[in-house]
């Protein structure tokens, strides 16, 4: 099954045309937490590979590869979003499907920008951070 | 979600992950995820719901860690 409806695919392709630099998607596979009852028939890792590979067909600036249990990744499957192949701490943990496929596309679009898209005041505030912050945003696909 | 990604791309001190709650139910329970989006910083739940960029950055700077 295609990950986008035809009209959505055309829109995503158009959005990806705006990428200003190449973006690499690394699918991290490893031991998965037991999913909720009713979801056990889904191979989350294989589905994530399929979604990412299909997304990559929509832009020449997108590429993907699969890694088994890369360092610093604790939850599997995960998708690491790397502008120009550089690890910058942008990740999607789980299978990006349904509404949340938009989050992965959003991450790609942001990573494809050469300049940060935050306001100047925000950049200034973040420049003053004196500690490392790991943000986890819990989401659901529906 | 996008704001978290934007912050990670803007600062080498920040990482950002979307976590699909239903695929990681044990972790979601530990983080007391009853509503989404739930924002967790350095393993400590902070707030629920989308907020404007200014508020997001202020809350990040003020994040408490248990």
N, CA and C atoms of all chains as a GROMACS GRO file, in nm:
protein
  624
    1UNK      N    1   0.084  -0.120   0.000
    1UNK     CA    2   0.000   0.000   0.000
    1UNK      C    3   0.088   0.125   0.000
    2UNK      N    4   0.052   0.221  -0.083
    2UNK     CA    5   0.130   0.345  -0.090
    2UNK      C    6   0.115   0.423   0.041
    3UNK      N    7   0.218   0.496   0.078
    3UNK     CA    8   0.212   0.570   0.206
    3UNK      C    9   0.134   0.700   0.192
    4UNK      N   10   0.122   0.753   0.069
    4UNK     CA   11   0.046   0.876   0.046
    4UNK      C   12  -0.062   0.850  -0.057
    5UNK      N   13  -0.174   0.922  -0.043
    5UNK     CA   14  -0.272   0.923  -0.152
    5UNK      C   15  -0.210   1.007  -0.264
    6UNK      N   16  -0.254   0.986  -0.390
    6UNK     CA   17  -0.191   1.055  -0.504
    6UNK      C   18  -0.184   1.206  -0.486
    7UNK      N   19  -0.292   1.268  -0.436
    7UNK     CA   20  -0.289   1.414  -0.422
    7UNK      C   21  -0.193   1.458  -0.311
    8UNK      N   22  -0.182   1.372  -0.206
    8UNK     CA   23  -0.087   1.402  -0.099
    8UNK      C   24   0.056   1.387  -0.151
    9UNK      N   25   0.079   1.285  -0.230
    9UNK     CA   26   0.213   1.258  -0.281
    9UNK      C   27   0.263   1.377  -0.364
   10UNK      N   28   0.174   1.431  -0.447
   10UNK     CA   29   0.213   1.546  -0.530
   10UNK      C   30   0.252   1.665  -0.442
   11UNK      N   31   0.176   1.684  -0.333
   11UNK     CA   32   0.202   1.796  -0.243
   11UNK      C   33   0.336   1.776  -0.171
   12UNK      N   34   0.359   1.652  -0.122
   12UNK     CA   35   0.484   1.625  -0.050
   12UNK      C   36   0.603   1.640  -0.144
   13UNK      N   37   0.587   1.593  -0.267
   13UNK     CA   38   0.694   1.607  -0.367
   13UNK      C   39   0.728   1.755  -0.387
   14UNK      N   40   0.624   1.836  -0.394
   14UNK     CA   41   0.643   1.980  -0.412
   14UNK      C   42   0.715   2.041  -0.292
   15UNK      N   43   0.676   1.999  -0.171
   15UNK     CA   44   0.742   2.050  -0.050
   15UNK      C   45   0.889   2.010  -0.047
   16UNK      N   46   0.916   1.886  -0.087
   16UNK     CA   47   1.054   1.836  -0.084
   16UNK      C   48   1.141   1.903  -0.190
   17UNK      N   49   1.079   1.958  -0.293
   17UNK     CA   50   1.154   2.032  -0.394
   17UNK      C   51   1.225   2.153  -0.334
   18UNK      N   52   1.174   2.197  -0.216
   18UNK     CA   53   1.232   2.316  -0.152
   18UNK      C   54   1.356   2.285  -0.069
   19UNK      N   55   1.394   2.157  -0.060
   19UNK     CA   56   1.512   2.123   0.020
   19UNK      C   57   1.636   2.196  -0.035
   20UNK      N   58   1.706   2.263   0.056
   20UNK     CA   59   1.824   2.340   0.014
   20UNK      C   60   1.953   2.261   0.026
   21UNK      N   61   1.945   2.144   0.091
   21UNK     CA   62   2.062   2.058   0.104
   21UNK      C   63   2.013   1.914   0.118
   22UNK      N   64   2.101   1.817   0.088
   22UNK     CA   65   2.060   1.676   0.098
   22UNK      C   66   2.029   1.637   0.242
   23UNK      N   67   1.936   1.547   0.258
   23UNK     CA   68   1.900   1.495   0.391
   23UNK      C   69   1.907   1.342   0.384
   24UNK      N   70   1.976   1.285   0.483
   24UNK     CA   71   1.985   1.140   0.491
   24UNK      C   72   1.896   1.089   0.604
   25UNK      N   73   1.823   0.984   0.576
   25UNK     CA   74   1.739   0.920   0.678
   25UNK      C   75   1.801   0.785   0.713
   26UNK      N   76   1.834   0.768   0.839
   26UNK     CA   77   1.892   0.641   0.884
   26UNK      C   78   1.787   0.569   0.967
   27UNK      N   79   1.745   0.453   0.920
   27UNK     CA   80   1.650   0.373   0.997
   27UNK      C   81   1.730   0.285   1.092
   28UNK      N   82   1.709   0.308   1.221
   28UNK     CA   83   1.778   0.230   1.324
   28UNK      C   84   1.689   0.115   1.368
   29UNK      N   85   1.741  -0.005   1.350
   29UNK     CA   86   1.665  -0.125   1.390
   29UNK      C   87   1.732  -0.192   1.508
   30UNK      N   88   1.649  -0.255   1.592
   30UNK     CA   89   1.702  -0.324   1.709
   30UNK      C   90   1.587  -0.386   1.785
   31UNK      N   91   1.612  -0.432   1.907
   31UNK     CA   92   1.506  -0.494   1.986
   31UNK      C   93   1.393  -0.396   2.014
   32UNK      N   94   1.270  -0.440   1.988
   32UNK     CA   95   1.155  -0.351   2.004
   32UNK      C   96   1.079  -0.383   2.131
   33UNK      N   97   1.020  -0.279   2.192
   33UNK     CA   98   0.934  -0.299   2.308
   33UNK      C   99   0.808  -0.373   2.262
   34UNK      N  100   0.756  -0.459   2.347
   34UNK     CA  101   0.633  -0.530   2.311
   34UNK      C  102   0.521  -0.430   2.285
   35UNK      N  103   0.467  -0.428   2.162
   35UNK     CA  104   0.363  -0.330   2.134
   35UNK      C  105   0.232  -0.363   2.202
   36UNK      N  106   0.138  -0.270   2.195
   36UNK     CA  107   0.007  -0.290   2.256
   36UNK      C  108  -0.066  -0.408   2.195
   37UNK      N  109  -0.155  -0.464   2.273
   37UNK     CA  110  -0.236  -0.576   2.225
   37UNK      C  111  -0.306  -0.536   2.094
   38UNK      N  112  -0.303  -0.624   1.998
   38UNK     CA  113  -0.369  -0.596   1.870
   38UNK      C  114  -0.272  -0.544   1.766
   39UNK      N  115  -0.154  -0.499   1.809
   39UNK     CA  116  -0.057  -0.445   1.713
   39UNK      C  117   0.056  -0.544   1.689
   40UNK      N  118   0.046  -0.663   1.750
   40UNK     CA  119   0.162  -0.753   1.747
   40UNK      C  120   0.188  -0.813   1.611
   41UNK      N  121   0.091  -0.804   1.520
   41UNK     CA  122   0.114  -0.861   1.387
   41UNK      C  123   0.192  -0.768   1.296
   42UNK      N  124   0.214  -0.647   1.340
   42UNK     CA  125   0.285  -0.550   1.256
   42UNK      C  126   0.435  -0.563   1.280
   43UNK      N  127   0.512  -0.571   1.173
   43UNK     CA  128   0.657  -0.568   1.184
   43UNK      C  129   0.698  -0.421   1.174
   44UNK      N  130   0.708  -0.356   1.289
   44UNK     CA  131   0.730  -0.212   1.291
   44UNK      C  132   0.860  -0.172   1.221
   45UNK      N  133   0.965  -0.251   1.243
   45UNK     CA  134   1.092  -0.219   1.180
   45UNK      C  135   1.084  -0.225   1.028
   46UNK      N  136   1.027  -0.334   0.976
   46UNK     CA  137   1.017  -0.350   0.830
   46UNK      C  138   0.926  -0.243   0.770
   47UNK      N  139   0.820  -0.210   0.841
   47UNK     CA  140   0.728  -0.106   0.791
   47UNK      C  141   0.798   0.030   0.789
   48UNK      N  142   0.878   0.056   0.890
   48UNK     CA  143   0.951   0.184   0.894
   48UNK      C  144   1.047   0.194   0.776
   49UNK      N  145   1.116   0.085   0.746
   49UNK     CA  146   1.207   0.084   0.630
   49UNK      C  147   1.128   0.114   0.503
   50UNK      N  148   1.011   0.051   0.491
   50UNK     CA  149   0.929   0.069   0.370
   50UNK      C  150   0.883   0.215   0.357
   51UNK      N  151   0.835   0.272   0.467
   51UNK     CA  152   0.786   0.411   0.464
   51UNK      C  153   0.900   0.506   0.425
   52UNK      N  154   1.015   0.486   0.487
   52UNK     CA  155   1.128   0.576   0.461
   52UNK      C  156   1.177   0.561   0.317
   53UNK      N  157   1.187   0.437   0.271
   53UNK     CA  158   1.233   0.417   0.132
   53UNK      C  159   1.136   0.479   0.032
   54UNK      N  160   1.007   0.466   0.062
   54UNK     CA  161   0.908   0.524  -0.030
   54UNK      C  162   0.915   0.677  -0.028
   55UNK      N  163   0.933   0.732   0.091
   55UNK     CA  164   0.946   0.878   0.101
   55UNK      C  165   1.066   0.926   0.019
   56UNK      N  166   1.174   0.850   0.023
   56UNK     CA  167   1.296   0.890  -0.047
   56UNK      C  168   1.280   0.889  -0.200
   57UNK      N  169   1.180   0.817  -0.250
   57UNK     CA  170   1.160   0.816  -0.395
   57UNK      C  171   1.102   0.949  -0.444
   58UNK      N  172   1.058   1.034  -0.348
   58UNK     CA  173   0.992   1.158  -0.388
   58UNK      C  174   1.088   1.274  -0.407
   59UNK      N  175   1.215   1.255  -0.373
   59UNK     CA  176   1.311   1.365  -0.390
   59UNK      C  177   1.451   1.310  -0.411
   60UNK      N  178   1.522   1.370  -0.506
   60UNK     CA  179   1.661   1.330  -0.531
   60UNK      C  180   1.752   1.376  -0.417
   61UNK      N  181   1.702   1.468  -0.333
   61UNK     CA  182   1.783   1.518  -0.221
   61UNK      C  183   1.771   1.431  -0.098
   62UNK      N  184   1.688   1.328  -0.105
   62UNK     CA  185   1.666   1.240   0.010
   62UNK      C  186   1.731   1.104  -0.015
   63UNK      N  187   1.797   1.052   0.088
   63UNK     CA  188   1.852   0.917   0.076
   63UNK      C  189   1.828   0.844   0.208
   64UNK      N  190   1.842   0.713   0.206
   64UNK     CA  191   1.820   0.638   0.329
   64UNK      C  192   1.912   0.518   0.336
   65UNK      N  193   1.933   0.473   0.457
   65UNK     CA  194   2.002   0.347   0.479
   65UNK      C  195   1.956   0.291   0.612
   66UNK      N  196   1.988   0.165   0.635
   66UNK     CA  197   1.945   0.096   0.756
   66UNK      C  198   2.067   0.063   0.840
   67UNK      N  199   2.057   0.086   0.970
   67UNK     CA  200   2.166   0.050   1.061
   67UNK      C  201   2.109  -0.035   1.173
   68UNK      N  202   2.183  -0.137   1.214
   68UNK     CA  203   2.142  -0.219   1.328
   68UNK      C  204   2.201  -0.159   1.456
   69UNK      N  205   2.112  -0.124   1.548
   69UNK     CA  206   2.148  -0.075   1.681
   69UNK      C  207   2.264   0.027   1.681
   70UNK      N  208   2.247   0.138   1.609
   70UNK     CA  209   2.354   0.240   1.613
   70UNK      C  210   2.372   0.296   1.754
   71UNK      N  211   2.492   0.345   1.780
   71UNK     CA  212   2.523   0.400   1.912
   71UNK      C  213   2.428   0.514   1.945
   72UNK      N  214   2.397   0.529   2.072
   72UNK     CA  215   2.316   0.640   2.125
   72UNK      C  216   2.168   0.631   2.090
   73UNK      N  217   2.125   0.524   2.024
   73UNK     CA  218   1.981   0.506   2.000
   73UNK      C  219   1.931   0.398   2.096
   74UNK      N  220   1.828   0.432   2.174
   74UNK     CA  221   1.780   0.339   2.277
   74UNK      C  222   1.648   0.273   2.243
   75UNK      N  223   1.572   0.335   2.150
   75UNK     CA  224   1.440   0.281   2.117
   75UNK      C  225   1.434   0.247   1.969
   76UNK      N  226   1.371   0.134   1.939
   76UNK     CA  227   1.368   0.086   1.800
   76UNK      C  228   1.227   0.049   1.760
   77UNK      N  229   1.189   0.067   1.630
   77UNK     CA  230   1.270   0.133   1.528
   77UNK      C  231   1.275   0.284   1.554
   78UNK      N  232   1.373   0.348   1.491
   78UNK     CA  233   1.382   0.494   1.497
   78UNK      C  234   1.432   0.543   1.361
   79UNK      N  235   1.400   0.666   1.331
   79UNK     CA  236   1.450   0.728   1.207
   79UNK      C  237   1.532   0.850   1.247
   80UNK      N  238   1.660   0.849   1.210
   80UNK     CA  239   1.749   0.962   1.238
   80UNK      C  240   1.750   1.051   1.114
   81UNK      N  241   1.726   1.178   1.135
   81UNK     CA  242   1.718   1.273   1.023
   81UNK      C  243   1.847   1.354   1.022
   82UNK      N  244   1.928   1.334   0.919
   82UNK     CA  245   2.063   1.392   0.919
   82UNK      C  246   2.085   1.485   0.799
   83UNK      N  247   2.090   1.616   0.822
   83UNK     CA  248   2.121   1.708   0.713
   83UNK      C  249   2.264   1.684   0.664
   84UNK      N  250   2.277   1.662   0.535
   84UNK     CA  251   2.408   1.634   0.475
   84UNK      C  252   2.481   1.521   0.548
   85UNK      N  253   2.403   1.426   0.600
   85UNK     CA  254   2.462   1.310   0.666
   85UNK      C  255   2.515   1.334   0.805
   86UNK      N  256   2.493   1.455   0.859
   86UNK     CA  257   2.549   1.488   0.990
   86UNK      C  258   2.447   1.460   1.101
   87UNK      N  259   2.492   1.392   1.207
   87UNK     CA  260   2.404   1.364   1.320
   87UNK      C  261   2.384   1.492   1.402
   88UNK      N  262   2.258   1.538   1.410
   88UNK     CA  263   2.229   1.663   1.480
   88UNK      C  264   2.123   1.645   1.588
   89UNK      N  265   2.087   1.519   1.616
   89UNK     CA  266   1.992   1.495   1.724
   89UNK      C  267   1.846   1.514   1.687
   90UNK      N  268   1.811   1.487   1.563
   90UNK     CA  269   1.670   1.494   1.520
   90UNK      C  270   1.624   1.352   1.486
   91UNK      N  271   1.518   1.308   1.557
   91UNK     CA  272   1.484   1.165   1.549
   91UNK      C  273   1.334   1.143   1.558
   92UNK      N  274   1.286   1.037   1.496
   92UNK     CA  275   1.148   0.992   1.515
   92UNK      C  276   1.156   0.850   1.570
   93UNK      N  277   1.102   0.828   1.689
   93UNK     CA  278   1.104   0.695   1.750
   93UNK      C  279   0.973   0.624   1.724
   94UNK      N  280   0.981   0.513   1.651
   94UNK     CA  281   0.860   0.438   1.618
   94UNK      C  282   0.836   0.440   1.469
   95UNK      N  283   0.723   0.381   1.433
   95UNK     CA  284   0.684   0.379   1.291
   95UNK      C  285   0.606   0.506   1.259
   96UNK      N  286   0.660   0.590   1.170
   96UNK     CA  287   0.588   0.714   1.136
   96UNK      C  288   0.476   0.686   1.038
   97UNK      N  289   0.355   0.677   1.089
   97UNK     CA  290   0.243   0.648   0.998
   97UNK      C  291   0.125   0.735   1.037
   98UNK      N  292   0.025   0.735   0.951
   98UNK     CA  293  -0.094   0.816   0.977
   98UNK      C  294  -0.056   0.963   0.988
   99UNK      N  295  -0.119   1.030   1.081
   99UNK     CA  296  -0.097   1.173   1.100
   99UNK      C  297   0.050   1.203   1.125
  100UNK      N  298   0.119   1.110   1.193
  100UNK     CA  299   0.258   1.137   1.232
  100UNK      C  300   0.358   1.125   1.119
  101UNK      N  301   0.316   1.073   1.006
  101UNK     CA  302   0.405   1.077   0.890
  101UNK      C  303   0.438   1.223   0.858
  102UNK      N  304   0.344   1.311   0.887
  102UNK     CA  305   0.366   1.455   0.867
  102UNK      C  306   0.479   1.508   0.955
  103UNK      N  307   0.497   1.449   1.074
  103UNK     CA  308   0.607   1.493   1.160
  103UNK      C  309   0.741   1.458   1.099
  104UNK      N  310   0.749   1.340   1.038
  104UNK     CA  311   0.875   1.301   0.973
  104UNK      C  312   0.903   1.390   0.852
  105UNK      N  313   0.799   1.415   0.774
  105UNK     CA  314   0.817   1.505   0.658
  105UNK      C  315   0.860   1.644   0.708
  106UNK      N  316   0.798   1.689   0.816
  106UNK     CA  317   0.834   1.819   0.874
  106UNK      C  318   0.980   1.821   0.919
  107UNK      N  319   1.024   1.712   0.980
  107UNK     CA  320   1.165   1.704   1.024
  107UNK      C  321   1.258   1.712   0.903
  108UNK      N  322   1.220   1.645   0.795
  108UNK     CA  323   1.303   1.647   0.673
  108UNK      C  324   1.309   1.789   0.617
  109UNK      N  325   1.194   1.855   0.613
  109UNK     CA  326   1.191   1.991   0.556
  109UNK      C  327   1.275   2.086   0.640
  110UNK      N  328   1.266   2.073   0.772
  110UNK     CA  329   1.346   2.159   0.860
  110UNK      C  330   1.495   2.130   0.843
  111UNK      N  331   1.529   2.000   0.836
  111UNK     CA  332   1.670   1.962   0.820
  111UNK      C  333   1.724   2.006   0.685
  112UNK      N  334   1.636   2.024   0.588
  112UNK     CA  335   1.677   2.064   0.454
  112UNK      C  336   1.702   2.212   0.440
  113UNK      N  337   1.675   2.288   0.546
  113UNK     CA  338   1.701   2.434   0.541
  113UNK      C  339   1.847   2.461   0.579
  114UNK      N  340   1.906   2.557   0.513
  114UNK     CA  341   2.045   2.592   0.547
  114UNK      C  342   2.052   2.684   0.669
  115UNK      N  343   1.942   2.759   0.695
  115UNK     CA  344   1.940   2.849   0.809
  115UNK      C  345   1.830   2.805   0.905
  116UNK      N  346   1.851   2.822   1.037
  116UNK     CA  347   1.746   2.786   1.133
  116UNK      C  348   1.620   2.866   1.106
  117UNK      N  349   1.504   2.805   1.132
  117UNK     CA  350   1.379   2.875   1.104
  117UNK      C  351   1.317   2.935   1.229
  118UNK      N  352   1.389   2.935   1.341
  118UNK     CA  353   1.338   3.000   1.462
  118UNK      C  354   1.359   3.151   1.453
  119UNK      N  355   1.280   3.224   1.533
  119UNK     CA  356   1.295   3.370   1.536
  119UNK      C  357   1.428   3.407   1.602
  120UNK      N  358   1.476   3.527   1.573
  120UNK     CA  359   1.606   3.573   1.626
  120UNK      C  360   1.608   3.569   1.779
  121UNK      N  361   1.495   3.607   1.843
  121UNK     CA  362   1.488   3.608   1.991
  121UNK      C  363   1.505   3.466   2.045
  122UNK      N  364   1.445   3.370   1.975
  122UNK     CA  365   1.454   3.231   2.020
  122UNK      C  366   1.597   3.180   2.007
  123UNK      N  367   1.661   3.214   1.894
  123UNK     CA  368   1.799   3.170   1.872
  123UNK      C  369   1.890   3.227   1.981
  124UNK      N  370   1.864   3.352   2.016
  124UNK     CA  371   1.945   3.417   2.120
  124UNK      C  372   1.925   3.347   2.254
  125UNK      N  373   1.801   3.315   2.284
  125UNK     CA  374   1.771   3.248   2.412
  125UNK      C  375   1.837   3.110   2.417
  126UNK      N  376   1.833   3.038   2.306
  126UNK     CA  377   1.890   2.903   2.304
  126UNK      C  378   2.043   2.909   2.307
  127UNK      N  379   2.100   3.014   2.251
  127UNK     CA  380   2.246   3.028   2.252
  127UNK      C  381   2.297   3.040   2.394
  128UNK      N  382   2.211   3.086   2.486
  128UNK     CA  383   2.251   3.102   2.625
  128UNK      C  384   2.232   2.977   2.710
  129UNK      N  385   2.193   2.867   2.651
  129UNK     CA  386   2.173   2.744   2.729
  129UNK      C  387   2.304   2.698   2.791
  130UNK      N  388   2.298   2.660   2.918
  130UNK     CA  389   2.420   2.615   2.984
  130UNK      C  390   2.418   2.466   3.015
  131UNK      N  391   2.320   2.394   2.956
  131UNK     CA  392   2.312   2.249   2.978
  131UNK      C  393   2.252   2.183   2.855
  132UNK      N  394   2.274   2.053   2.844
  132UNK     CA  395   2.218   1.979   2.731
  132UNK      C  396   2.073   1.943   2.759
  133UNK      N  397   1.989   1.953   2.657
  133UNK     CA  398   1.847   1.921   2.672
  133UNK      C  399   1.808   1.814   2.570
  134UNK      N  400   1.749   1.706   2.620
  134UNK     CA  401   1.694   1.602   2.533
  134UNK      C  402   1.542   1.613   2.539
  135UNK      N  403   1.483   1.659   2.428
  135UNK     CA  404   1.338   1.677   2.424
  135UNK      C  405   1.274   1.554   2.364
  136UNK      N  406   1.180   1.496   2.436
  136UNK     CA  407   1.096   1.388   2.381
  136UNK      C  408   0.954   1.440   2.371
  137UNK      N  409   0.897   1.432   2.253
  137UNK     CA  410   0.758   1.474   2.234
  137UNK      C  411   0.676   1.350   2.206
  138UNK      N  412   0.592   1.311   2.302
  138UNK     CA  413   0.508   1.191   2.282
  138UNK      C  414   0.391   1.226   2.194
  139UNK      N  415   0.372   1.143   2.091
  139UNK     CA  416   0.268   1.169   1.991
  139UNK      C  417   0.191   1.038   1.966
  140UNK      N  418   0.079   1.051   1.897
  140UNK     CA  419   0.007   0.932   1.850
  140UNK      C  420  -0.026   0.951   1.703
  141UNK      N  421  -0.039   0.840   1.631
  141UNK     CA  422  -0.059   0.852   1.486
  141UNK      C  423  -0.201   0.889   1.445
  142UNK      N  424  -0.295   0.892   1.541
  142UNK     CA  425  -0.434   0.921   1.502
  142UNK      C  426  -0.482   1.051   1.563
  143UNK      N  427   0.557   1.945   1.742
  143UNK     CA  428   0.674   1.863   1.714
  143UNK      C  429   0.780   1.941   1.636
  144UNK      N  430   0.730   2.023   1.542
  144UNK     CA  431   0.826   2.096   1.458
  144UNK      C  432   0.912   2.190   1.538
  145UNK      N  433   0.853   2.253   1.643
  145UNK     CA  434   0.932   2.346   1.724
  145UNK      C  435   1.048   2.274   1.792
  146UNK      N  436   1.022   2.153   1.840
  146UNK     CA  437   1.130   2.076   1.904
  146UNK      C  438   1.240   2.046   1.802
  147UNK      N  439   1.200   2.007   1.682
  147UNK     CA  440   1.301   1.981   1.578
  147UNK      C  441   1.378   2.108   1.542
  148UNK      N  442   1.306   2.218   1.533
  148UNK     CA  443   1.374   2.345   1.500
  148UNK      C  444   1.476   2.381   1.606
  149UNK      N  445   1.440   2.358   1.733
  149UNK     CA  446   1.534   2.389   1.841
  149UNK      C  447   1.658   2.300   1.832
  150UNK      N  448   1.637   2.171   1.801
  150UNK     CA  449   1.751   2.079   1.789
  150UNK      C  450   1.843   2.120   1.674
  151UNK      N  451   1.784   2.165   1.566
  151UNK     CA  452   1.865   2.206   1.451
  151UNK      C  453   1.937   2.337   1.477
  152UNK      N  454   1.883   2.417   1.570
  152UNK     CA  455   1.941   2.548   1.597
  152UNK      C  456   2.048   2.543   1.706
  153UNK      N  457   2.046   2.440   1.789
  153UNK     CA  458   2.140   2.436   1.902
  153UNK      C  459   2.207   2.301   1.915
  154UNK      N  460   2.340   2.298   1.923
  154UNK     CA  461   2.410   2.171   1.942
  154UNK      C  462   2.385   2.111   2.080
  155UNK      N  463   2.326   2.190   2.171
  155UNK     CA  464   2.297   2.137   2.305
  155UNK      C  465   2.162   2.064   2.313
  156UNK      N  466   2.084   2.070   2.204
  156UNK     CA  467   1.948   2.015   2.208
  156UNK      C  468   1.933   1.898   2.111
  157UNK      N  469   1.868   1.791   2.160
  157UNK     CA  470   1.821   1.685   2.071
  157UNK      C  471   1.669   1.678   2.083
  158UNK      N  472   1.605   1.630   1.977
  158UNK     CA  473   1.458   1.623   1.979
  158UNK      C  474   1.413   1.494   1.912
  159UNK      N  475   1.322   1.424   1.981
  159UNK     CA  476   1.266   1.301   1.924
  159UNK      C  477   1.115   1.303   1.939
  160UNK      N  478   1.046   1.268   1.832
  160UNK     CA  479   0.905   1.234   1.843
  160UNK      C  480   0.902   1.090   1.892
  161UNK      N  481   0.817   1.061   1.988
  161UNK     CA  482   0.808   0.924   2.040
  161UNK      C  483   0.664   0.877   2.021
  162UNK      N  484   0.648   0.774   1.939
  162UNK     CA  485   0.515   0.723   1.911
  162UNK      C  486   0.466   0.645   2.035
  163UNK      N  487   0.374   0.707   2.109
  163UNK     CA  488   0.339   0.658   2.242
  163UNK      C  489   0.286   0.514   2.242
  164UNK      N  490   0.207   0.478   2.142
  164UNK     CA  491   0.147   0.344   2.146
  164UNK      C  492   0.248   0.233   2.117
  165UNK      N  493   0.362   0.269   2.058
  165UNK     CA  494   0.465   0.168   2.031
  165UNK      C  495   0.560   0.150   2.148
  166UNK      N  496   0.559   0.247   2.239
  166UNK     CA  497   0.646   0.239   2.356
  166UNK      C  498   0.560   0.257   2.481
  167UNK      N  499   0.466   0.162   2.503
  167UNK     CA  500   0.367   0.181   2.609
  167UNK      C  501   0.428   0.187   2.749
  168UNK      N  502   0.536   0.113   2.772
  168UNK     CA  503   0.597   0.113   2.905
  168UNK      C  504   0.655   0.251   2.935
  169UNK      N  505   0.726   0.304   2.837
  169UNK     CA  506   0.784   0.438   2.854
  169UNK      C  507   0.673   0.543   2.866
  170UNK      N  508   0.568   0.529   2.782
  170UNK     CA  509   0.458   0.625   2.787
  170UNK      C  510   0.390   0.623   2.924
  171UNK      N  511   0.383   0.505   2.985
  171UNK     CA  512   0.323   0.496   3.118
  171UNK      C  513   0.414   0.563   3.221
  172UNK      N  514   0.543   0.537   3.208
  172UNK     CA  515   0.639   0.599   3.302
  172UNK      C  516   0.633   0.752   3.293
  173UNK      N  517   0.611   0.801   3.172
  173UNK     CA  518   0.606   0.946   3.151
  173UNK      C  519   0.464   1.001   3.168
  174UNK      N  520   0.373   0.914   3.214
  174UNK     CA  521   0.234   0.952   3.242
  174UNK      C  522   0.172   1.026   3.124
  175UNK      N  523   0.180   0.962   3.007
  175UNK     CA  524   0.126   1.023   2.886
  175UNK      C  525  -0.023   0.990   2.878
  176UNK      N  526  -0.106   1.088   2.912
  176UNK     CA  527  -0.252   1.071   2.899
  176UNK      C  528  -0.305   1.158   2.786
  177UNK      N  529  -0.230   1.260   2.750
  177UNK     CA  530  -0.270   1.348   2.640
  177UNK      C  531  -0.146   1.374   2.555
  178UNK      N  532  -0.166   1.402   2.428
  178UNK     CA  533  -0.053   1.433   2.340
  178UNK      C  534  -0.076   1.567   2.272
  179UNK      N  535   0.028   1.638   2.232
  179UNK     CA  536   0.167   1.600   2.260
  179UNK      C  537   0.203   1.624   2.406
  180UNK      N  538   0.279   1.532   2.464
  180UNK     CA  539   0.336   1.551   2.598
  180UNK      C  540   0.484   1.578   2.580
  181UNK      N  541   0.530   1.687   2.638
  181UNK     CA  542   0.670   1.726   2.620
  181UNK      C  543   0.749   1.685   2.744
  182UNK      N  544   0.855   1.607   2.721
  182UNK     CA  545   0.941   1.555   2.827
  182UNK      C  546   1.081   1.608   2.800
  183UNK      N  547   1.146   1.662   2.902
  183UNK     CA  548   1.281   1.714   2.884
  183UNK      C  549   1.375   1.642   2.982
  184UNK      N  550   1.480   1.585   2.928
  184UNK     CA  551   1.577   1.509   3.007
  184UNK      C  552   1.507   1.406   3.096
  185UNK      N  553   1.406   1.341   3.040
  185UNK     CA  554   1.338   1.232   3.110
  185UNK      C  555   1.235   1.275   3.212
  186UNK      N  556   1.205   1.403   3.218
  186UNK     CA  557   1.106   1.453   3.315
  186UNK      C  558   0.991   1.520   3.240
  187UNK      N  559   0.865   1.473   3.262
  187UNK     CA  560   0.751   1.536   3.195
  187UNK      C  561   0.741   1.684   3.232
  188UNK      N  562   0.712   1.768   3.130
  188UNK     CA  563   0.706   1.912   3.155
  188UNK      C  564   0.568   1.971   3.132
  189UNK      N  565   0.510   1.948   3.012
  189UNK     CA  566   0.377   2.001   2.986
  189UNK      C  567   0.312   1.925   2.870
  190UNK      N  568   0.181   1.948   2.855
  190UNK     CA  569   0.105   1.887   2.745
  190UNK      C  570   0.056   1.997   2.652
  191UNK      N  571   0.051   1.966   2.525
  191UNK     CA  572  -0.015   2.056   2.430
  191UNK      C  573   0.081   2.145   2.354
  192UNK      N  574   0.032   2.194   2.240
  192UNK     CA  575   0.112   2.283   2.156
  192UNK      C  576   0.110   2.424   2.214
  193UNK      N  577   0.224   2.491   2.207
  193UNK     CA  578   0.234   2.630   2.253
  193UNK      C  579   0.310   2.711   2.148
  194UNK      N  580   0.295   2.844   2.152
  194UNK     CA  581   0.371   2.927   2.055
  194UNK      C  582   0.521   2.917   2.079
  195UNK      N  583   0.597   2.953   1.975
  195UNK     CA  584   0.743   2.941   1.982
  195UNK      C  585   0.804   3.010   2.104
  196UNK      N  586   0.761   3.133   2.131
  196UNK     CA  587   0.819   3.208   2.244
  196UNK      C  588   0.800   3.131   2.375
  197UNK      N  589   0.680   3.078   2.394
  197UNK     CA  590   0.648   3.004   2.516
  197UNK      C  591   0.728   2.873   2.520
  198UNK      N  592   0.739   2.807   2.407
  198UNK     CA  593   0.813   2.680   2.399
  198UNK      C  594   0.958   2.701   2.445
  199UNK      N  595   1.020   2.803   2.391
  199UNK     CA  596   1.161   2.830   2.424
  199UNK      C  597   1.174   2.871   2.571
  200UNK      N  598   1.083   2.953   2.619
  200UNK     CA  599   1.086   2.994   2.761
  200UNK      C  600   1.074   2.872   2.852
  201UNK      N  601   0.983   2.783   2.816
  201UNK     CA  602   0.962   2.663   2.900
  201UNK      C  603   1.082   2.570   2.894
  202UNK      N  604   1.146   2.563   2.779
  202UNK     CA  605   1.268   2.481   2.770
  202UNK      C  606   1.375   2.534   2.864
  203UNK      N  607   1.391   2.664   2.862
  203UNK     CA  608   1.495   2.726   2.946
  203UNK      C  609   1.465   2.709   3.094
  204UNK      N  610   1.334   2.703   3.124
  204UNK     CA  611   1.294   2.692   3.264
  204UNK      C  612   1.270   2.548   3.306
  205UNK      N  613   1.293   2.452   3.216
  205UNK     CA  614   1.260   2.312   3.244
  205UNK      C  615   1.326   2.265   3.373
  206UNK      N  616   1.247   2.195   3.454
  206UNK     CA  617   1.299   2.142   3.578
  206UNK      C  618   1.322   1.993   3.562
  207UNK      N  619   1.414   1.940   3.638
  207UNK     CA  620   1.454   1.801   3.619
  207UNK      C  621   1.441   1.720   3.746
  208UNK      N  622   1.321   1.719   3.802
  208UNK     CA  623   1.290   1.632   3.914
  208UNK      C  624   1.338   1.679   4.048
   0.00000   0.00000   0.00000
